[in-house]
């Protein structure tokens, strides 16, 4: 799921808080972040098997 999709699906969350949460989840191994080298850049997040 893309960042904007997450932002739209979680009511009341700020962009800053979502960014922090996603970074923590990625650091803890619960999310994977895939960057696609396009213009504009496209980043997708996916839950890991954990």
Secondary structure, DSSP 4 states (H G I P E B T S, - for coil): -BHHHHHHHSTT--HHHHHHHHHHHHHTTSEEEEEE--SS-EEEEEE---
